[in-house]
Amino acid sequence: MGKYDPIFLYLKQTSKSKNILTYAEIERILAEKLPDSAYKYKQWWDNNSHVQSKAWRDAEYKVDTVHLGDKVIFIKE
């Protein structure tokens, strides 16, 4: 199981068209702290260029909005 697979599983199990997750919720789902770069750079949440984005893309979501250090809004594609 990959590091970000718990995000995939969480999103795959929901039928919501929009999921708003706080950083604390994401870290609870992952059972570990997000890297510092997730707190500092919106690019970390890019939908195409990083290995972690595969988790939400495979669940048929994309990141719509990032509020650094606070929350992330995922929307169904």
C-alpha atoms as one frame of an Amber mdcrd trajectory, in Angstrom:
protein
   0.000   0.000   0.000   1.374   3.405  -0.964   1.805   6.315   1.408  -1.177
   8.237   0.002  -3.490   5.270  -0.652  -5.590   6.093   2.446  -6.642   9.348
   0.736  -7.634   7.338  -2.337  -9.680   4.929  -0.210 -11.357   7.740   1.707
 -12.365   9.653  -1.415 -13.372   6.513  -3.314 -15.811   5.588  -0.524 -17.648
   8.900  -0.580 -20.324   9.867  -3.036 -19.962  13.588  -2.414 -19.254  15.797
  -5.393 -17.244  18.099  -3.117 -15.090  17.107  -0.143 -13.611  19.729   2.150
 -10.879  18.255   4.312  -8.817  20.099   6.870  -5.133  19.367   7.104  -5.843
  17.694  10.473  -8.427  15.413   8.845  -6.044  14.522   6.020  -3.317  13.729
   8.532  -5.762  11.563  10.502  -6.663   9.690   7.314  -2.983   9.216   6.468
  -2.057   8.437  10.084   0.918  10.774   9.738   1.795  14.425   9.327   1.866
  15.946   5.867   5.282  17.123   4.683   6.264  20.731   5.302   5.962  21.436
   1.574   2.209  20.652   1.741   1.922  23.512   4.236   4.109  25.953   2.304
   3.431  25.422  -1.399   0.160  25.176  -3.293   2.126  23.354  -6.010   2.353
  20.337  -3.675  -1.391  19.942  -4.235  -1.104  20.165  -8.034  -3.354  17.689
  -9.822  -0.793  16.415 -12.302   2.810  16.566 -11.296   3.289  14.782  -7.980
   2.961  11.195  -6.824   0.440  12.145  -4.111  -1.965  13.557  -6.707  -2.410
  10.027  -8.069  -4.380   9.231  -4.894  -7.143  11.748  -5.557  -7.012  11.460
  -9.337  -7.481   7.675  -9.144 -10.518   8.318  -6.927 -11.824  10.615  -9.709
 -11.316  13.846  -7.785  -9.196  16.896  -8.332  -8.024  19.596  -5.973 -10.094
  22.694  -6.570  -8.882  25.036  -3.823  -6.083  24.963  -1.270  -6.025  27.104
   1.849  -2.439  26.499   2.928  -2.168  25.000   6.392  -5.947  24.933   6.794
  -8.023  22.957   4.297  -8.222  21.452   0.822 -11.304  21.283  -1.374 -11.556
  18.220  -3.605 -14.200  18.083  -6.326 -15.430  15.111  -8.327 -14.250  15.092
 -11.928
